[in-house]
Amino acid sequence: MIAMLRQCLRRRGALLATGAALIVAGYLSDLLVPAALWYRLDAVEVADFRQGEEMQVTAQREILRPFDGSYQVVIWPADGRLPVCRGSDALAYSRLAVGRITQPLDWWAANQRPPCLPEMPPGRYRMETCVSVHMTALLLRWLPDRRTCVWSNVFEVKP
């Protein structure tokens, strides 16, 4: 009976040590497997525009290897109150998207809730763009998604 109790305690200790090692590995994985291994978003710029005009977004980005991912774009007043609108989508990223791109907001922030334009009132704003790399490779499935975020410049919607 005592031998069985010792064996049980050894197993319990091994399980606790394994659990602790997995928690530490999860924290270290952010350092060892960052989103930048797949995707780099260096800058997002939004030009000032007049209310009702099309908003143009210019980004400097690089896809280093194909991956399944998602993104979220949120436009905030420059003073940081509640967000004005947001858009997001899930997609397969490919190596074809490299360098500087300029696209309208409807392309950059799909599925907007509520629609950003033309309802955005005159004022100063900032845009946050976050890209998540979904860990779908067989050896990486135990890792949480990797995420990288970039804030745009402060831009102005003019009357």
DRENTORKOL-3810 file (N, C-alpha, C; in nm, 4 decimals):
REM DRENTORKOL-3810
@n.u->0.0815; n.v->-0.1188; n.w->0.0000; ca.u->0.0000; ca.v->0.0000; ca.w->0.0000; c.u->0.0859; c.v->0.1252; c.w->0.0000
@n.u->0.1917; n.v->0.1242; n.w->0.0832; ca.u->0.2811; ca.v->0.2390; ca.w->0.0905; c.u->0.3533; c.v->0.2570; c.w->-0.0424
@n.u->0.3926; n.v->0.1496; n.w->-0.1068; ca.u->0.4592; ca.v->0.1571; ca.w->-0.2371; c.u->0.3667; c.v->0.2198; c.w->-0.3407
@n.u->0.2389; n.v->0.1842; n.w->-0.3372; ca.u->0.1423; ca.v->0.2425; ca.w->-0.4321; c.u->0.1252; c.v->0.3919; c.w->-0.4069
@n.u->0.1249; n.v->0.4320; n.w->-0.2802; ca.u->0.1116; ca.v->0.5729; ca.w->-0.2451; c.u->0.2321; c.v->0.6518; c.w->-0.2944
@n.u->0.3522; n.v->0.5988; n.w->-0.2772; ca.u->0.4743; ca.v->0.6653; ca.w->-0.3258; c.u->0.4704; c.v->0.6797; c.w->-0.4779
@n.u->0.4283; n.v->0.5746; n.w->-0.5453; ca.u->0.4208; ca.v->0.5770; ca.w->-0.6913; c.u->0.3194; c.v->0.6833; c.w->-0.7376
@n.u->0.2086; n.v->0.6922; n.w->-0.6682; ca.u->0.1063; ca.v->0.7916; ca.w->-0.7004; c.u->0.1602; c.v->0.9337; c.w->-0.6814
@n.u->0.2337; n.v->0.9552; n.w->-0.5710; ca.u->0.2910; ca.v->1.0871; ca.w->-0.5451; c.u->0.3962; c.v->1.1232; c.w->-0.6494
@n.u->0.4761; n.v->1.0262; n.w->-0.6938; ca.u->0.5749; ca.v->1.0513; ca.w->-0.7989; c.u->0.5060; c.v->1.0919; c.w->-0.9282
@n.u->0.3973; n.v->1.0231; n.w->-0.9635; ca.u->0.3228; ca.v->1.0577; ca.w->-1.0860; c.u->0.2634; c.v->1.1976; c.w->-1.0748
@n.u->0.2093; n.v->1.2271; n.w->-0.9565; ca.u->0.1500; ca.v->1.3598; ca.w->-0.9354; c.u->0.2573; c.v->1.4675; c.w->-0.9479
@n.u->0.3736; n.v->1.4430; n.w->-0.8905; ca.u->0.4853; ca.v->1.5388; ca.w->-0.9013; c.u->0.5291; c.v->1.5560; c.w->-1.0463
@n.u->0.5336; n.v->1.4451; n.w->-1.1190; ca.u->0.5713; ca.v->1.4531; ca.w->-1.2606; c.u->0.4680; c.v->1.5316; c.w->-1.3401
@n.u->0.3402; n.v->1.5120; n.w->-1.3100; ca.u->0.2351; ca.v->1.5875; ca.w->-1.3790; c.u->0.2445; c.v->1.7366; c.w->-1.3484
@n.u->0.2702; n.v->1.7705; n.w->-1.2212; ca.u->0.2855; ca.v->1.9121; ca.w->-1.1849; c.u->0.4063; c.v->1.9734; c.w->-1.2545
@n.u->0.5160; n.v->1.9029; n.w->-1.2600; ca.u->0.6362; ca.v->1.9531; ca.w->-1.3268; c.u->0.6110; c.v->1.9705; c.w->-1.4764
@n.u->0.5405; n.v->1.8763; n.w->-1.5363; ca.u->0.5074; ca.v->1.8867; ca.w->-1.6787; c.u->0.4172; c.v->2.0065; c.w->-1.7036
@n.u->0.3181; n.v->2.0262; n.w->-1.6197; ca.u->0.2285; ca.v->2.1410; ca.w->-1.6337; c.u->0.3038; c.v->2.2726; c.w->-1.6217
@n.u->0.3931; n.v->2.2819; n.w->-1.5238; ca.u->0.4725; ca.v->2.4035; ca.w->-1.5061; c.u->0.5617; c.v->2.4271; c.w->-1.6277
@n.u->0.6217; n.v->2.3202; n.w->-1.6808; ca.u->0.7074; ca.v->2.3333; ca.w->-1.7988; c.u->0.6276; c.v->2.3823; c.w->-1.9196
@n.u->0.5038; n.v->2.3347; n.w->-1.9356; ca.u->0.4203; ca.v->2.3800; ca.w->-2.0468; c.u->0.3822; c.v->2.5274; c.w->-2.0333
@n.u->0.3562; n.v->2.5714; n.w->-1.9118; ca.u->0.3243; ca.v->2.7134; ca.w->-1.8902; c.u->0.4455; c.v->2.7999; c.w->-1.9244
@n.u->0.5621; n.v->2.7625; n.w->-1.8781; ca.u->0.6838; ca.v->2.8372; ca.w->-1.9089; c.u->0.7104; c.v->2.8338; c.w->-2.0587
@n.u->0.6909; n.v->2.7193; n.w->-2.1219; ca.u->0.7111; ca.v->2.7088; ca.w->-2.2670; c.u->0.6148; c.v->2.8000; c.w->-2.3425
@n.u->0.4923; n.v->2.8125; n.w->-2.2942; ca.u->0.3960; ca.v->2.9023; ca.w->-2.3577; c.u->0.4424; c.v->3.0462; c.w->-2.3536
@n.u->0.4951; n.v->3.0886; n.w->-2.2382; ca.u->0.5466; ca.v->3.2250; ca.w->-2.2272; c.u->0.6710; c.v->3.2439; c.w->-2.3143
@n.u->0.7604; n.v->3.1483; n.w->-2.3138; ca.u->0.8814; ca.v->3.1582; ca.w->-2.3947; c.u->0.8515; c.v->3.1507; c.w->-2.5440
@n.u->0.7412; n.v->3.0862; n.w->-2.5821; ca.u->0.7106; ca.v->3.0708; ca.w->-2.7243; c.u->0.6869; c.v->3.2053; c.w->-2.7912
@n.u->0.6381; n.v->3.3058; n.w->-2.7163; ca.u->0.6223; ca.v->3.4393; ca.w->-2.7738; c.u->0.7570; c.v->3.4959; c.w->-2.8167
@n.u->0.8608; n.v->3.4626; n.w->-2.7418; ca.u->0.9950; ca.v->3.5093; ca.w->-2.7763; c.u->1.0592; c.v->3.4230; c.w->-2.8840
@n.u->1.0347; n.v->3.2938; n.w->-2.8778; ca.u->1.1006; ca.v->3.2013; ca.w->-2.9691; c.u->1.0313; c.v->3.1893; c.w->-3.1046
@n.u->0.8994; n.v->3.2121; n.w->-3.1086; ca.u->0.8222; ca.v->3.1978; ca.w->-3.2329; c.u->0.7341; c.v->3.3219; c.w->-3.2503
@n.u->0.7936; n.v->3.4390; n.w->-3.2796; ca.u->0.7133; ca.v->3.5605; ca.w->-3.2941; c.u->0.6415; c.v->3.5666; c.w->-3.4289
@n.u->0.5409; n.v->3.6518; n.w->-3.4370; ca.u->0.4672; ca.v->3.6713; ca.w->-3.5633; c.u->0.5598; c.v->3.7170; c.w->-3.6753
@n.u->0.6683; n.v->3.7866; n.w->-3.6400; ca.u->0.7608; ca.v->3.8391; ca.w->-3.7409; c.u->0.8301; c.v->3.7295; c.w->-3.8217
@n.u->0.8198; n.v->3.6037; n.w->-3.7799; ca.u->0.8731; ca.v->3.4951; ca.w->-3.8628; c.u->0.7872; c.v->3.4737; c.w->-3.9867
@n.u->0.6623; n.v->3.5184; n.w->-3.9832; ca.u->0.5697; ca.v->3.5028; ca.w->-4.0959; c.u->0.5362; c.v->3.6355; c.w->-4.1632
@n.u->0.5163; n.v->3.7393; n.w->-4.0799; ca.u->0.4587; ca.v->3.8636; ca.w->-4.1315; c.u->0.5200; c.v->3.9840; c.w->-4.0613
@n.u->0.5571; n.v->4.0838; n.w->-4.1408; ca.u->0.6063; ca.v->4.2099; ca.w->-4.0840; c.u->0.5195; c.v->4.3241; c.w->-4.1351
@n.u->0.4643; n.v->4.3994; n.w->-4.0452; ca.u->0.3888; ca.v->4.5194; ca.w->-4.0781; c.u->0.4666; c.v->4.6342; c.w->-4.0164
@n.u->0.5420; n.v->4.7067; n.w->-4.1012; ca.u->0.6331; ca.v->4.8085; ca.w->-4.0501; c.u->0.5671; c.v->4.9432; c.w->-4.0279
@n.u->0.4710; n.v->4.9809; n.w->-4.1134; ca.u->0.4084; ca.v->5.1123; ca.w->-4.1002; c.u->0.2739; c.v->5.1133; c.w->-4.1707
@n.u->0.1816; n.v->5.1904; n.w->-4.1154; ca.u->0.0513; ca.v->5.2145; ca.w->-4.1769; c.u->0.0289; c.v->5.3653; c.w->-4.1732
@n.u->0.0031; n.v->5.4234; n.w->-4.2897; ca.u->-0.0188; ca.v->5.5675; ca.w->-4.2987; c.u->-0.1535; c.v->5.5940; c.w->-4.3641
@n.u->-0.2239; n.v->5.6941; n.w->-4.3114; ca.u->-0.3517; ca.v->5.7356; ca.w->-4.3679; c.u->-0.3403; c.v->5.8840; c.w->-4.4011
@n.u->-0.3696; n.v->5.9188; n.w->-4.5262; ca.u->-0.3642; ca.v->6.0594; ca.w->-4.5678; c.u->-0.4894; c.v->6.1317; c.w->-4.5205
@n.u->-0.4749; n.v->6.2602; n.w->-4.4899; ca.u->-0.5916; ca.v->6.3418; ca.w->-4.4579; c.u->-0.6859; c.v->6.3415; c.w->-4.5778
@n.u->-0.8156; n.v->6.3518; n.w->-4.5527; ca.u->-0.9128; ca.v->6.3535; ca.w->-4.6623; c.u->-1.0363; c.v->6.4296; c.w->-4.6195
@n.u->-1.1184; n.v->6.4647; n.w->-4.7179; ca.u->-1.2433; ca.v->6.5367; ca.w->-4.6915; c.u->-1.3563; c.v->6.4369; c.w->-4.6657
@n.u->-1.4474; n.v->6.4766; n.w->-4.5776; ca.u->-1.5615; ca.v->6.3918; ca.w->-4.5441; c.u->-1.6353; c.v->6.3550; c.w->-4.6724
@n.u->-1.6662; n.v->6.2259; n.w->-4.6882; ca.u->-1.7353; ca.v->6.1765; ca.w->-4.8061; c.u->-1.6420; c.v->6.1276; c.w->-4.9160
@n.u->-1.5125; n.v->6.1629; n.w->-4.9100; ca.u->-1.4148; ca.v->6.1137; ca.w->-5.0073; c.u->-1.3672; c.v->5.9743; c.w->-4.9667
@n.u->-1.2994; n.v->5.9088; n.w->-5.0590; ca.u->-1.2442; ca.v->5.7768; ca.w->-5.0292; c.u->-1.1156; c.v->5.7914; c.w->-4.9478
@n.u->-1.1051; n.v->5.7140; n.w->-4.8440; ca.u->-0.9876; ca.v->5.7162; ca.w->-4.7564; c.u->-0.8835; c.v->5.6191; c.w->-4.8101
@n.u->-0.7585; n.v->5.6649; n.w->-4.8221; ca.u->-0.6501; ca.v->5.5813; ca.w->-4.8731; c.u->-0.5562; c.v->5.5398; c.w->-4.7597
@n.u->-0.5226; n.v->5.4113; n.w->-4.7569; ca.u->-0.4332; ca.v->5.3545; ca.w->-4.6559; c.u->-0.3069; c.v->5.3062; c.w->-4.7270
@n.u->-0.1919; n.v->5.3501; n.w->-4.6780; ca.u->-0.0639; ca.v->5.3049; ca.w->-4.7329; c.u->0.0081; c.v->5.2261; c.w->-4.6244
@n.u->0.0529; n.v->5.1072; n.w->-4.6604; ca.u->0.1192; ca.v->5.0209; ca.w->-4.5615; c.u->0.2494; c.v->4.9663; c.w->-4.6183
@n.u->0.3456; n.v->4.9515; n.w->-4.5304; ca.u->0.4716; ca.v->4.8856; ca.w->-4.5633; c.u->0.4680; c.v->4.7510; c.w->-4.4931
@n.u->0.4593; n.v->4.6435; n.w->-4.5714; ca.u->0.4457; ca.v->4.5109; ca.w->-4.5114; c.u->0.5243; c.v->4.4088; c.w->-4.5914
@n.u->0.5478; n.v->4.2952; n.w->-4.5272; ca.u->0.6179; ca.v->4.1865; ca.w->-4.5946; c.u->0.5680; c.v->4.0537; c.w->-4.5400
@n.u->0.5302; n.v->3.9649; n.w->-4.6316; ca.u->0.4916; ca.v->3.8300; ca.w->-4.5931; c.u->0.6118; c.v->3.7407; c.w->-4.6194
@n.u->0.6686; n.v->3.6851; n.w->-4.5132; ca.u->0.7919; ca.v->3.6077; ca.w->-4.5243; c.u->0.7676; c.v->3.4627; c.w->-4.5627
@n.u->0.6507; n.v->3.4103; n.w->-4.5275; ca.u->0.6126; ca.v->3.2747; ca.w->-4.5669; c.u->0.4610; c.v->3.2666; c.w->-4.5621
@n.u->0.4010; n.v->3.1825; n.w->-4.6448; ca.u->0.2540; ca.v->3.1714; ca.w->-4.6450; c.u->0.2012; c.v->3.1246; c.w->-4.5093
@n.u->0.0837; n.v->3.1746; n.w->-4.4735; ca.u->0.0198; ca.v->3.1318; ca.w->-4.3487; c.u->-0.1288; c.v->3.1633; c.w->-4.3537
@n.u->-0.2039; n.v->3.0924; n.w->-4.2713; ca.u->-0.3446; ca.v->3.1254; ca.w->-4.2503; c.u->-0.3503; c.v->3.2252; c.w->-4.1364
@n.u->-0.4292; n.v->3.3295; n.w->-4.1547; ca.u->-0.4343; ca.v->3.4310; ca.w->-4.0519; c.u->-0.5617; c.v->3.5116; c.w->-4.0565
@n.u->-0.5621; n.v->3.6182; n.w->-3.9797; ca.u->-0.6748; ca.v->3.7098; ca.w->-3.9768; c.u->-0.6217; c.v->3.8472; c.w->-3.9397
@n.u->-0.7040; n.v->3.9480; n.w->-3.9640; ca.u->-0.6645; ca.v->4.0817; ca.w->-3.9254; c.u->-0.7843; c.v->4.1558; c.w->-3.8695
@n.u->-0.7547; n.v->4.2606; n.w->-3.7937; ca.u->-0.8577; ca.v->4.3485; ca.w->-3.7403; c.u->-0.8067; c.v->4.4910; c.w->-3.7516
@n.u->-0.8922; n.v->4.5787; n.w->-3.8023; ca.u->-0.8614; ca.v->4.7206; ca.w->-3.8154; c.u->-0.9639; c.v->4.7971; c.w->-3.7326
@n.u->-0.9156; n.v->4.8867; n.w->-3.6466; ca.u->-1.0043; ca.v->4.9673; ca.w->-3.5625; c.u->-0.9642; c.v->5.1130; c.w->-3.5788
@n.u->-1.0629; n.v->5.1986; n.w->-3.6061; ca.u->-1.0373; ca.v->5.3420; ca.w->-3.6161; c.u->-1.0877; c.v->5.4079; c.w->-3.4888
@n.u->-0.9986; n.v->5.4833; n.w->-3.4259; ca.u->-1.0251; ca.v->5.5493; ca.w->-3.2977; c.u->-1.0146; c.v->5.7000; c.w->-3.3163
@n.u->-1.0926; n.v->5.7774; n.w->-3.2412; ca.u->-1.0660; ca.v->5.9214; ca.w->-3.2351; c.u->-0.9261; c.v->5.9410; c.w->-3.1768
@n.u->-0.8566; n.v->6.0467; n.w->-3.2183; ca.u->-0.7192; ca.v->6.0691; ca.w->-3.1714; c.u->-0.7130; c.v->6.0832; c.w->-3.0195
@n.u->-0.8229; n.v->6.1267; n.w->-2.9561; ca.u->-0.8226; ca.v->6.1407; ca.w->-2.8108; c.u->-0.8470; c.v->6.0075; c.w->-2.7391
@n.u->-0.8682; n.v->5.8979; n.w->-2.8158; ca.u->-0.8747; ca.v->5.7639; ca.w->-2.7581; c.u->-1.0077; c.v->5.7210; c.w->-2.7010
@n.u->-1.1153; n.v->5.7916; n.w->-2.7299; ca.u->-1.2457; ca.v->5.7489; ca.w->-2.6783; c.u->-1.2898; c.v->5.6205; c.w->-2.7478
@n.u->-1.4191; n.v->5.5942; n.w->-2.7516; ca.u->-1.4710; ca.v->5.4715; ca.w->-2.8112; c.u->-1.4391; c.v->5.4642; c.w->-2.9608
@n.u->-1.4151; n.v->5.3438; n.w->-3.0132; ca.u->-1.3830; ca.v->5.3316; ca.w->-3.1560; c.u->-1.4995; c.v->5.3769; c.w->-3.2442
@n.u->-1.4632; n.v->5.4311; n.w->-3.3604; ca.u->-1.5627; ca.v->5.4785; ca.w->-3.4575; c.u->-1.6154; c.v->5.3613; c.w->-3.5391
@n.u->-1.5234; n.v->5.2744; n.w->-3.5830; ca.u->-1.5629; ca.v->5.1575; ca.w->-3.6629; c.u->-1.4504; c.v->5.0562; c.w->-3.6599
@n.u->-1.4822; n.v->4.9369; n.w->-3.7064; ca.u->-1.3824; ca.v->4.8303; ca.w->-3.7133; c.u->-1.4142; c.v->4.7386; c.w->-3.8304
@n.u->-1.3116; n.v->4.6720; n.w->-3.8796; ca.u->-1.3283; ca.v->4.5749; ca.w->-3.9864; c.u->-1.2331; c.v->4.4593; c.w->-3.9627
@n.u->-1.2689; n.v->4.3420; n.w->-4.0126; ca.u->-1.1822; ca.v->4.2258; ca.w->-3.9928; c.u->-1.2153; c.v->4.1197; c.w->-4.0960
@n.u->-1.1227; n.v->4.0281; n.w->-4.1134; ca.u->-1.1434; ca.v->3.9170; ca.w->-4.2052; c.u->-1.0388; c.v->3.8100; c.w->-4.1762
@n.u->-1.0655; n.v->3.6888; n.w->-4.2184; ca.u->-0.9698; ca.v->3.5782; ca.w->-4.2109; c.u->-0.9321; c.v->3.5412; c.w->-4.3532
@n.u->-0.8048; n.v->3.5133; n.w->-4.3758; ca.u->-0.7617; ca.v->3.4791; ca.w->-4.5107; c.u->-0.6292; c.v->3.4054; c.w->-4.5085
@n.u->-0.5948; n.v->3.3519; n.w->-4.6236; ca.u->-0.4656; ca.v->3.2857; ca.w->-4.6413; c.u->-0.3694; c.v->3.3883; c.w->-4.7004
@n.u->-0.2626; n.v->3.4177; n.w->-4.6281; ca.u->-0.1628; ca.v->3.5129; ca.w->-4.6756; c.u->-0.0632; c.v->3.4386; c.w->-4.7646
@n.u->-0.0143; n.v->3.5054; n.w->-4.8680; ca.u->0.0821; ca.v->3.4432; ca.w->-4.9590; c.u->0.2063; c.v->3.5302; c.w->-4.9697
@n.u->0.3099; n.v->3.4783; n.w->-5.0295; ca.u->0.4345; ca.v->3.5538; ca.w->-5.0455; c.u->0.4221; c.v->3.6675; c.w->-5.1456
@n.u->0.3132; n.v->3.6766; n.w->-5.2161; ca.u->0.2995; ca.v->3.7758; ca.w->-5.3219; c.u->0.2846; c.v->3.9175; c.w->-5.2677
@n.u->0.2471; n.v->3.9341; n.w->-5.1439; ca.u->0.2240; ca.v->4.0665; ca.w->-5.0870; c.u->0.3500; c.v->4.1150; c.w->-5.0163
@n.u->0.4341; n.v->4.1872; n.w->-5.0896; ca.u->0.5589; ca.v->4.2362; ca.w->-5.0335; c.u->0.5740; c.v->4.3828; c.w->-5.0719
@n.u->0.6210; n.v->4.4650; n.w->-4.9771; ca.u->0.6519; ca.v->4.6039; ca.w->-5.0068; c.u->0.5412; c.v->4.6995; c.w->-4.9681
@n.u->0.5436; n.v->4.8144; n.w->-5.0315; ca.u->0.4516; ca.v->4.9240; ca.w->-5.0008; c.u->0.3263; c.v->4.9117; c.w->-5.0869
@n.u->0.2100; n.v->4.9206; n.w->-5.0237; ca.u->0.0842; ca.v->4.9148; ca.w->-5.0968; c.u->-0.0044; c.v->5.0323; c.w->-5.0550
@n.u->-0.0868; n.v->5.0777; n.w->-5.1463; ca.u->-0.1867; ca.v->5.1803; ca.w->-5.1169; c.u->-0.3206; c.v->5.1277; c.w->-5.1644
@n.u->-0.4168; n.v->5.1237; n.w->-5.0723; ca.u->-0.5486; ca.v->5.0694; ca.w->-5.1016; c.u->-0.6552; c.v->5.1554; c.w->-5.0328
@n.u->-0.7786; n.v->5.1536; n.w->-5.0842; ca.u->-0.8867; ca.v->5.2231; ca.w->-5.0138; c.u->-0.9206; c.v->5.1507; c.w->-4.8837
@n.u->-0.9836; n.v->5.2232; n.w->-4.7932; ca.u->-1.0187; ca.v->5.1663; ca.w->-4.6630; c.u->-1.1055; c.v->5.0417; c.w->-4.6769
@n.u->-1.1977; n.v->5.0389; n.w->-4.7723; ca.u->-1.2848; ca.v->4.9213; ca.w->-4.7875; c.u->-1.2048; c.v->4.7952; c.w->-4.8163
@n.u->-1.0895; n.v->4.8075; n.w->-4.8796; ca.u->-1.0037; ca.v->4.6919; ca.w->-4.9050; c.u->-0.9241; c.v->4.6586; c.w->-4.7791
@n.u->-0.8684; n.v->4.7603; n.w->-4.7122; ca.u->-0.7828; ca.v->4.7397; ca.w->-4.5954; c.u->-0.8606; c.v->4.6882; c.w->-4.4762
@n.u->-0.9847; n.v->4.7354; n.w->-4.4601; ca.u->-1.0670; ca.v->4.6974; ca.w->-4.3441; c.u->-1.1997; c.v->4.6430; c.w->-4.3943
@n.u->-1.2012; n.v->4.5177; n.w->-4.4322; ca.u->-1.3230; ca.v->4.4550; ca.w->-4.4856; c.u->-1.4253; c.v->4.4334; c.w->-4.3748
@n.u->-1.5490; n.v->4.4117; n.w->-4.4148; ca.u->-1.6585; ca.v->4.3789; ca.w->-4.3214; c.u->-1.6716; c.v->4.4810; c.w->-4.2083
@n.u->-1.6744; n.v->4.6088; n.w->-4.2440; ca.u->-1.6778; ca.v->4.7148; ca.w->-4.1435; c.u->-1.8082; c.v->4.7149; c.w->-4.0658
@n.u->-1.7946; n.v->4.7364; n.w->-3.9343; ca.u->-1.9087; ca.v->4.7433; ca.w->-3.8433; c.u->-1.8895; c.v->4.8605; c.w->-3.7494
@n.u->-1.9671; n.v->4.9669; n.w->-3.7510; ca.u->-2.0533; ca.v->5.0092; ca.w->-3.8613; c.u->-1.9670; c.v->5.0569; c.w->-3.9774
@n.u->-2.0257; n.v->5.0815; n.w->-4.0939; ca.u->-1.9448; ca.v->5.1302; ca.w->-4.2062; c.u->-1.8706; c.v->5.2586; c.w->-4.1671
@n.u->-1.7422; n.v->5.2651; n.w->-4.1991; ca.u->-1.6601; ca.v->5.3800; ca.w->-4.1591; c.u->-1.6949; c.v->5.5052; c.w->-4.2387
@n.u->-1.7144; n.v->5.4893; n.w->-4.3665; ca.u->-1.7404; ca.v->5.6040; ca.w->-4.4532; c.u->-1.8791; c.v->5.5909; c.w->-4.5112
@n.u->-1.9509; n.v->5.6947; n.w->-4.5405; ca.u->-1.9171; ca.v->5.8369; ca.w->-4.5288; c.u->-1.9577; c.v->5.8961; c.w->-4.3947
@n.u->-1.9974; n.v->5.8134; n.w->-4.2980; ca.u->-2.0496; ca.v->5.8643; ca.w->-4.1713; c.u->-1.9431; c.v->5.9208; c.w->-4.0772
@n.u->-1.8155; n.v->5.8998; n.w->-4.1061; ca.u->-1.7122; ca.v->5.9451; ca.w->-4.0141; c.u->-1.7135; c.v->6.0985; c.w->-4.0075
@n.u->-1.7425; n.v->6.1548; n.w->-3.8898; ca.u->-1.7504; ca.v->6.3003; ca.w->-3.8794; c.u->-1.6121; c.v->6.3650; c.w->-3.8880
@n.u->-1.6072; n.v->6.4931; n.w->-3.9223; ca.u->-1.4784; ca.v->6.5628; ca.w->-3.9238; c.u->-1.4096; c.v->6.5504; c.w->-3.7880
@n.u->-1.2788; n.v->6.5366; n.w->-3.7916; ca.u->-1.2018; ca.v->6.5231; ca.w->-3.6688; c.u->-1.0686; c.v->6.4571; c.w->-3.6954
@n.u->-0.9952; n.v->6.4295; n.w->-3.5871; ca.u->-0.8634; ca.v->6.3653; ca.w->-3.5962; c.u->-0.8759; c.v->6.2221; c.w->-3.5448
@n.u->-0.8116; n.v->6.1286; n.w->-3.6151; ca.u->-0.8261; ca.v->5.9862; ca.w->-3.5856; c.u->-0.6919; c.v->5.9154; c.w->-3.5949
@n.u->-0.6893; n.v->5.7935; n.w->-3.5397; ca.u->-0.5782; ca.v->5.6990; ca.w->-3.5558; c.u->-0.6380; c.v->5.5634; c.w->-3.5883
@n.u->-0.5617; n.v->5.4812; n.w->-3.6593; ca.u->-0.6097; ca.v->5.3487; ca.w->-3.6967; c.u->-0.5120; c.v->5.2438; c.w->-3.6435
@n.u->-0.5659; n.v->5.1420; n.w->-3.5779; ca.u->-0.4851; ca.v->5.0303; ca.w->-3.5300; c.u->-0.5111; c.v->4.9101; c.w->-3.6200
@n.u->-0.4033; n.v->4.8521; n.w->-3.6721; ca.u->-0.4134; ca.v->4.7325; ca.w->-3.7553; c.u->-0.3403; c.v->4.6192; c.w->-3.6844
@n.u->-0.4093; n.v->4.5083; n.w->-3.6605; ca.u->-0.3499; ca.v->4.3903; ca.w->-3.5971; c.u->-0.3647; c.v->4.2708; c.w->-3.6907
@n.u->-0.2568; n.v->4.1965; n.w->-3.7074; ca.u->-0.2580; ca.v->4.0748; ca.w->-3.7890; c.u->-0.2238; c.v->3.9577; c.w->-3.6985
@n.u->-0.3050; n.v->3.8528; n.w->-3.7071; ca.u->-0.2816; ca.v->3.7305; ca.w->-3.6295; c.u->-0.2371; c.v->3.6191; c.w->-3.7221
@n.u->-0.1328; n.v->3.5494; n.w->-3.6822; ca.u->-0.0836; ca.v->3.4323; ca.w->-3.7541; c.u->-0.1396; c.v->3.3109; c.w->-3.6807
@n.u->-0.2220; n.v->3.2320; n.w->-3.7490; ca.u->-0.2803; ca.v->3.1135; ca.w->-3.6865; c.u->-0.1804; c.v->2.9988; c.w->-3.6959
@n.u->-0.1538; n.v->2.9371; n.w->-3.5833; ca.u->-0.0567; ca.v->2.8285; ca.w->-3.5765; c.u->-0.1215; c.v->2.6984; c.w->-3.6241
@n.u->-0.1159; n.v->2.6727; n.w->-3.7539; ca.u->-0.1812; ca.v->2.5543; ca.w->-3.8100; c.u->-0.0831; c.v->2.4432; c.w->-3.8452
@n.u->0.0464; n.v->2.4724; n.w->-3.8470; ca.u->0.1446; ca.v->2.3680; ca.w->-3.8787; c.u->0.1401; c.v->2.2603; c.w->-3.7692
@n.u->0.1608; n.v->2.1376; n.w->-3.8090; ca.u->0.1461; ca.v->2.0236; ca.w->-3.7191; c.u->0.2256; c.v->2.0394; c.w->-3.5894
@n.u->0.3500; n.v->2.0832; n.w->-3.5982; ca.u->0.4332; ca.v->2.0932; ca.w->-3.4786; c.u->0.4057; c.v->2.2186; c.w->-3.3974
@n.u->0.3286; n.v->2.3145; n.w->-3.4512; ca.u->0.3046; ca.v->2.4404; ca.w->-3.3815; c.u->0.1617; c.v->2.4559; c.w->-3.3313
@n.u->0.0774; n.v->2.3550; n.w->-3.3505; ca.u->-0.0641; ca.v->2.3676; ca.w->-3.3137; c.u->-0.0863; c.v->2.3929; c.w->-3.1656
@n.u->0.0054; n.v->2.3540; n.w->-3.0825; ca.u->-0.0109; ca.v->2.3735; ca.w->-2.9393; c.u->0.0163; c.v->2.5177; c.w->-2.8985
@n.u->0.0749; n.v->2.5982; n.w->-2.9893; ca.u->0.1036; ca.v->2.7382; ca.w->-2.9583; c.u->-0.0189; c.v->2.8258; c.w->-2.9834
@n.u->-0.0374; n.v->2.9296; n.w->-2.9041; ca.u->-0.1453; ca.v->3.0250; ca.w->-2.9337; c.u->-0.1115; c.v->3.1052; c.w->-3.0590
@n.u->-0.2119; n.v->3.1686; n.w->-3.1194; ca.u->-0.1889; ca.v->3.2517; ca.w->-3.2366; c.u->-0.0874; c.v->3.3602; c.w->-3.2048
@n.u->-0.0118; n.v->3.3988; n.w->-3.3057; ca.u->0.0853; ca.v->3.5075; ca.w->-3.2934; c.u->0.0198; c.v->3.6335; c.w->-3.3458
@n.u->0.0479; n.v->3.7480; n.w->-3.2847; ca.u->-0.0197; ca.v->3.8714; ca.w->-3.3232; c.u->0.0792; c.v->3.9864; c.w->-3.3279
@n.u->0.0632; n.v->4.0719; n.w->-3.4280; ca.u->0.1431; ca.v->4.1933; ca.w->-3.4378; c.u->0.0496; c.v->4.3097; c.w->-3.4679
@n.u->0.0714; n.v->4.4232; n.w->-3.4029; ca.u->-0.0159; ca.v->4.5400; ca.w->-3.4193; c.u->0.0672; c.v->4.6638; c.w->-3.4511
@n.u->0.0092; n.v->4.7528; n.w->-3.5318; ca.u->0.0739; ca.v->4.8792; ca.w->-3.5670; c.u->-0.0306; c.v->4.9898; c.w->-3.5640
@n.u->0.0069; n.v->5.1055; n.w->-3.5091; ca.u->-0.0792; ca.v->5.2235; ca.w->-3.5107; c.u->-0.0414; c.v->5.3105; c.w->-3.6292
@n.u->-0.1413; n.v->5.3704; n.w->-3.6908; ca.u->-0.1163; ca.v->5.4640; ca.w->-3.8000; c.u->-0.0777; c.v->5.6001; c.w->-3.7427
@n.u->-0.0451; n.v->5.6892; n.w->-3.8350; ca.u->-0.0282; ca.v->5.8290; ca.w->-3.7994; c.u->-0.1640; c.v->5.8871; c.w->-3.7587
@n.u->-0.1643; n.v->6.0052; n.w->-3.7016; ca.u->-0.2893; ca.v->6.0759; ca.w->-3.6759; c.u->-0.3301; c.v->6.1414; c.w->-3.8078
@n.u->-0.4539; n.v->6.1142; n.w->-3.8509; ca.u->-0.5020; ca.v->6.1730; ca.w->-3.9757; c.u->-0.6279; c.v->6.2530; c.w->-3.9478
@n.u->-0.6623; n.v->6.3398; n.w->-4.0429; ca.u->-0.7762; ca.v->6.4290; ca.w->-4.0225; c.u->-0.8798; c.v->6.4105; c.w->-4.1311
@n.u->-1.0056; n.v->6.4037; n.w->-4.0868; ca.u->-1.1199; ca.v->6.4082; ca.w->-4.1778; c.u->-1.1650; c.v->6.5527; c.w->-4.1779
@n.u->-1.1574; n.v->6.6152; n.w->-4.2939; ca.u->-1.1939; ca.v->6.7576; ca.w->-4.3056; c.u->-1.3366; c.v->6.7722; c.w->-4.3555
@n.u->-1.4051; n.v->6.8807; n.w->-4.3128; ca.u->-1.5442; ca.v->6.9011; ca.w->-4.3594; c.u->-1.5502; c.v->6.9306; c.w->-4.5089
END
